[in-house]
């Protein structure tokens, strides 16, 4: 039995959950997310809780059970509180600033790098050396932060580059 999969997902007040077959739609104060579950897992919404159960006893069903439950739990968390990742720019002359909704980065290249965020992701330059990536979709926030970090990953000797806040190089 999956210890994660068998836990019910409580739906807080102010959040509406709609289950239609394998489609799960969560709507809350910060936004709306939708997910289509795999065939190996079934979902029920009753008494303010979402529960997932495997359709079979095979390895695929049991392994998908916990993952699908985590995805739905992340959706509920995202529309209520949201997700955020903080990035730090370390290096002489490394700067970040907002240019409309885009992020303009000066990273020691011969040109400035302009990063357009995907839909549903909000970028903020808190300081010239700090970037905050936030949104309701955990995967999209993490992907956007990873794409920004990829422009100048931290190097191991001096630690110069773009790193996650609190990351030890």
C-alpha positions in Angstrom: 0.0 0.0 0.0 1.2 3.5 -0.8 1.5 5.5 2.4 1.2 8.7 0.4 -1.5 7.6 -1.9 -4.0 6.5 0.8 -4.0 9.9 2.5 -7.1 12.0 1.6 -6.5 15.5 0.3 -8.5 18.0 2.3 -10.1 20.8 0.2 -10.1 24.1 2.3 -13.0 26.5 2.3 -12.8 28.9 -0.6 -11.6 26.2 -3.0 -13.9 24.3 -5.3 -13.0 20.9 -6.7 -14.7 19.3 -9.6 -14.2 15.7 -10.5 -15.5 14.5 -13.9 -14.3 11.0 -14.7 -10.5 11.2 -14.7 -10.5 15.0 -15.0 -9.8 17.0 -11.8 -10.4 20.8 -11.8 -9.4 22.9 -8.8 -10.4 26.5 -8.5 -9.2 28.8 -5.7 -8.4 32.4 -4.8 -5.0 32.4 -6.7 -6.2 30.7 -9.9 -7.4 27.5 -11.5 -5.7 24.3 -12.4 -6.8 21.2 -14.3 -5.3 17.6 -14.5 -6.3 14.5 -16.3 -5.3 11.4 -14.2 -3.8 8.3 -15.7 -6.0 5.2 -16.3 -4.4 3.3 -13.5 -6.0 5.5 -10.8 -9.6 6.6 -10.0 -10.6 9.6 -8.0 -13.6 10.6 -5.8 -14.6 13.9 -4.2 -16.9 13.6 -1.2 -17.2 15.3 2.2 -14.7 18.0 1.4 -11.9 15.5 0.7 -10.4 14.1 -2.5 -9.4 10.4 -2.4 -7.5 8.4 -5.0 -7.5 4.7 -5.3 -5.6 2.4 -7.7 -7.7 0.5 -10.2 -5.6 -2.7 -9.9 -3.0 -4.4 -7.8 -0.3 -4.3 -10.4 3.0 -2.4 -10.0 2.0 0.4 -12.4 -1.2 1.2 -10.6 0.4 1.2 -7.2 3.3 3.4 -8.4 1.0 5.9 -10.1 -1.3 6.1 -7.1 1.1 8.1 -4.9 2.3 10.3 -7.7 -1.1 11.3 -8.9 -2.2 12.0 -5.3 0.8 14.3 -4.9 0.0 16.1 -8.2 -3.6 16.8 -7.0 -2.3 17.9 -3.5 0.1 20.3 -5.2 -2.8 21.7 -7.2 -4.8 22.4 -4.1 -1.8 24.0 -2.4 -1.0 26.1 -5.5 -4.5 27.7 -5.8 -4.6 28.5 -2.1 -1.0 29.6 -1.2 1.0 29.4 -4.5 4.6 28.3 -5.0 7.7 30.4 -5.2 11.4 30.0 -5.8 14.1 32.5 -5.0 17.2 32.9 -7.1 20.4 34.8 -6.2 22.9 36.3 -8.7 26.5 36.1 -7.4 29.2 37.8 -9.4 30.6 41.3 -10.1 28.3 43.1 -12.5 25.6 40.5 -12.5 22.2 42.3 -12.4 18.6 41.6 -12.9 15.8 44.1 -13.6 12.2 43.9 -14.8 11.4 45.1 -18.3 7.6 45.0 -18.4 6.8 41.4 -17.6 10.1 40.1 -18.9 13.3 39.8 -16.9 16.4 41.5 -18.2 19.7 39.9 -17.0 23.2 41.2 -17.2 25.4 38.2 -16.7 28.8 39.2 -18.2 27.9 38.3 -21.8 28.4 40.8 -24.6 24.6 41.2 -24.6 21.8 41.3 -22.1 19.6 38.2 -21.7 15.8 38.8 -21.8 13.7 36.0 -20.3 10.0 36.0 -21.1 8.1 34.0 -18.4 5.6 31.3 -19.4 1.9 31.8 -18.8 1.0 31.5 -15.1 4.4 32.4 -13.8 5.2 35.8 -12.3 8.8 37.2 -12.0 10.0 39.9 -9.6 13.4 41.4 -9.3 13.4 42.1 -5.5 17.0 43.6 -5.6 19.4 43.8 -8.5 20.8 40.4 -7.3 17.6 38.6 -6.2 14.9 37.2 -8.4 11.5 35.7 -7.1 9.7 33.3 -9.4 6.1 32.6 -8.3 2.9 31.0 -9.5 0.2 28.5 -8.9 1.7 25.5 -10.8 4.6 24.0 -9.0 6.0 22.4 -12.2 5.9 25.7 -14.2 7.5 27.7 -11.3 10.4 25.1 -11.0 10.9 24.9 -14.8 11.1 28.7 -15.1 13.6 29.0 -12.2 15.7 26.2 -13.8 15.6 28.0 -17.2 16.8 31.2 -15.6 19.5 29.4 -13.7 20.7 27.7 -16.9 21.9 31.0 -18.4 24.8 31.1 -15.9 24.9 28.1 -13.6 27.1 28.6 -10.5 30.7 27.5 -11.0 32.3 25.4 -8.2 35.4 27.5 -7.5 34.2 31.0 -6.8 30.5 30.3 -6.7 29.7 32.9 -9.4 26.5 32.5 -11.3 22.8 32.2 -10.7 21.9 29.9 -7.8 18.8 29.0 -5.7 18.5 30.9 -2.4 20.3 28.9 0.3 22.0 26.6 -2.2 25.5 25.6 -1.1 28.0 25.4 -3.9 
